[in-house]
């Protein structure tokens, strides 16, 4: 489940990055790289787990699937939080800078 969730997140983020010029300005590329990196990590994990379990890999327990789904969504959420921090620090449109140095 973690692999599927992160691959779907990576595909969606890649499509947004490819279609929108505003998305590129807002550092969506960073989010795309994080999601594809997580997908690659989960793919390696799946290959190693399959090498240990063989056919049993395709019959996971329900609790394991729920735990994997929560982990996948947590990884996607953490990627969004990291991307948000990057956007706020780089401040491509100067919105944060204007708000911080606004005269009252």
C-alpha positions as CSV (number, residue, x, y, z in Angstrom):
1,X,0.0,0.0,0.0
2,X,2.8,2.4,0.8
3,X,4.2,1.9,-2.7
4,X,0.9,2.5,-4.4
5,X,0.1,5.6,-2.4
6,X,3.4,7.2,-3.0
7,X,3.4,6.3,-6.7
8,X,0.0,7.9,-7.1
9,X,1.1,11.0,-5.2
10,X,4.2,11.2,-7.4
11,X,2.2,10.8,-10.6
12,X,-0.3,13.5,-9.6
13,X,2.5,15.9,-8.5
14,X,4.4,15.3,-11.7
15,X,1.3,16.0,-13.8
16,X,0.7,19.3,-11.8
17,X,4.3,20.3,-12.3
18,X,4.2,19.5,-16.0
19,X,0.9,21.3,-16.7
20,X,1.2,24.5,-14.6
21,X,3.8,27.2,-14.9
22,X,2.7,28.5,-11.5
23,X,3.4,25.1,-9.9
24,X,7.0,25.3,-11.2
25,X,7.4,28.7,-9.7
26,X,6.1,27.4,-6.4
27,X,8.8,24.6,-6.2
28,X,6.5,21.7,-7.0
29,X,9.6,20.0,-8.5
30,X,10.9,19.6,-5.0
31,X,7.7,17.7,-4.0
32,X,7.9,15.6,-7.2
33,X,11.4,14.5,-6.3
34,X,10.5,13.7,-2.8
35,X,7.6,11.5,-3.9
36,X,9.5,9.7,-6.6
37,X,12.3,9.1,-4.1
38,X,9.9,7.7,-1.6
39,X,8.4,5.5,-4.4
40,X,11.8,4.2,-5.3
41,X,12.5,3.4,-1.6
42,X,9.2,1.5,-1.3
43,X,9.9,-0.3,-4.5
44,X,13.3,-1.5,-3.1
45,X,11.5,-2.5,0.1
46,X,8.9,-4.5,-1.9
47,X,11.6,-6.3,-3.9
48,X,13.4,-7.3,-0.7
49,X,10.2,-8.4,1.0
50,X,9.2,-10.4,-2.0
51,X,12.6,-12.1,-2.0
52,X,12.0,-13.2,1.6
53,X,8.3,-14.2,1.4
54,X,7.8,-15.2,-2.2
55,X,4.2,-16.0,-2.9
56,X,3.1,-15.0,0.6
57,X,4.0,-11.4,-0.2
58,X,0.8,-11.2,-2.3
59,X,-1.5,-12.3,0.6
60,X,-1.0,-9.7,3.4
61,X,-3.0,-9.6,6.5
62,X,-5.7,-6.9,6.8
63,X,-3.9,-5.2,9.8
64,X,-0.7,-5.0,7.7
65,X,-2.5,-3.4,4.9
66,X,-4.1,-0.8,7.2
67,X,-0.7,-0.1,8.8
68,X,0.9,0.3,5.4
69,X,-1.9,2.6,4.2
70,X,-1.4,4.8,7.3
71,X,2.3,4.9,6.7
72,X,1.8,5.8,3.0
73,X,-0.5,8.6,3.9
74,X,1.9,9.8,6.6
75,X,4.7,9.9,4.0
76,X,2.6,11.9,1.6
77,X,1.6,14.3,4.4
78,X,5.2,14.7,5.6
79,X,6.3,15.4,2.0
80,X,3.6,18.2,1.8
81,X,4.8,19.7,5.1
82,X,8.4,19.7,3.9
83,X,7.4,21.3,0.6
84,X,5.3,23.9,2.4
85,X,8.4,24.8,4.6
86,X,10.5,25.1,1.4
87,X,8.0,27.4,-0.2
88,X,7.7,29.6,2.9
89,X,11.5,29.9,3.2
90,X,12.1,30.6,-0.5
91,X,9.0,32.8,-0.7
92,X,8.9,33.0,-4.6
93,X,6.2,35.8,-4.7
94,X,7.5,37.7,-1.7
95,X,4.2,37.3,0.2
96,X,5.8,36.3,3.5
97,X,8.4,39.1,3.3
98,X,5.8,41.7,2.6
99,X,3.7,40.5,5.6
100,X,6.6,40.4,8.0
101,X,7.9,43.9,7.1
102,X,4.5,45.6,6.7
103,X,4.2,48.8,8.5
104,X,1.3,49.0,10.8
